[in-house]
Amino acid sequence: MRISELRNRLADYFPDPDTYARDIVHSELGGTTVNGAIEIGMEPDEIWKAVIRHNPSMPAKYRYCLLYTSPSPRDQRGSRM
């Protein structure tokens, strides 16, 4: 997964994804934010898994397959890379 796909997934679920990525500290990410995890070089798919664990009530339609990453609904090009 690319960082752009991670950001698209955040935008699909959260009403203010930029604030979420900047301000919400996740114990699942070692006590940092999504942006902090990106800055230290964590893999975007691992960050997404942590976001899912942090938000257990997230509906299934937002929990994309973690082994096969399908394009986000926001990805109009249909690119997987």
C-alpha positions, 0 to 999 in steps of 0.5 A: 500500500502507498501512503496515498492509498492510506490517506484515501482510506482515512478520507473514506471513513473519517469526516476530518482525516487530516485532523485525525492523522495529525492529532489522534495518538494510537497505542497501536502505533507505539504512542504516535499519530498516523502522521508520526508513523509515516514520518518514522517510516512505518509501512502504510499497511501496518498503519492502516491495520493499527487504525482498524484496531484503534477503531473497532466499531469501523463498519466492514465496508471500510475494512479493505482486505489487508492482503490484497489491496483493492483500489479505494472508491476515491481512486478514479484511476483504478491503480494498485501501485 
